[in-house]
Amino acid sequence: MFAQLWARHDVRLHRTGVKKFHHPVVGDLTLAYEALDLAADAGLRLNAYVAEPGTPSAEAFSLLASWATTPTRTAEPATNPATATQD
């Protein structure tokens, strides 16, 4: 089937649209996307996804973003028992 489409040149580029995803934690996401070809490197494309404001997908994205921006505690350096001093 796909070979026939290519042979007829009946192929269209989809540079914008809506895609649905399922995230294992926040569930279903409906995201608008735009594909941007990178002029500096032929054949590469950058896809940008966005959730419409006020939608459950936007709320889910906000939750995921909050996880990414949560400050992490810096681990204490390990103490070498051979050089540690006792009080």
N, C-alpha and C positions, 0 to 999 in steps of 0.2 A: 504494500500500500504506500509506504513512505517513498519507495523508489519511484513509483508512478508520479507522486506529487513533485518530486525533484525533476523528473524527466519532463514534466509539463511546465516546470518553473512556476508551479502554483504554490509558492511558499511566501509567507508574509512574515516580516519581522514584528515582534511584539515588544515595543520599547516602553510601553506603559500598560498598566492593568491592575488587577487585583488578584492576589494569591491567598490561599488558605493554608495554614499550617496547624499542626498540633504539637504543643510543647508539653513535655511530661509533667511539669509542675503547674503551670498556669492555664493549661487547656488549649482550647481552640483560639486561633488568632486569624483575623481577616486584615490583610495589610495591602495598601496601595504600593505599587512599585514603579520605578522609572529606571530604565537601563541606559547607561551612558558609555559610549565607546571611548576608549582611551586613545587619543591621537598619537601619543608618544610611543605606543606599542601596539601595532596592528594585531587584531584578533583578541585583544583583551577588552573586557567590559566590566564596568562597575554597576552593580545593582543596589539602589537605595530603596529601603522599605520604610513606610511610615504608617502609623495607625491614625485613623480619623479621630480628632479630639472628641471627648465625651463618650466614646464607645467602650464596651468591655475590653476590646483589644488594647485601647490606649491605657486603661487601668492596669491590664496585665503587663504591658511594656513598662509602666511606671514601677510596678513591683519588681520586675527584673532589673531595671536600672538602679533601684535602691540597693539591691544586693551587690551590684558592681561598685557602688560608691561607698559602701560600708567600710569605715577605717579598720584596718587590721592591726593587731598588736604586734609590735616588733619582738621577736624572740630574744630572750636573754642569751648572751654569749655563754657557751658551755665552759665550765670550769675544768681545767686540767688538774686532776688530783695530785699529780706529782709536783705542781708548782703552787698549789693552794696553801695559803697560810692559815694556821689555826689561831684562834683568839685565846 
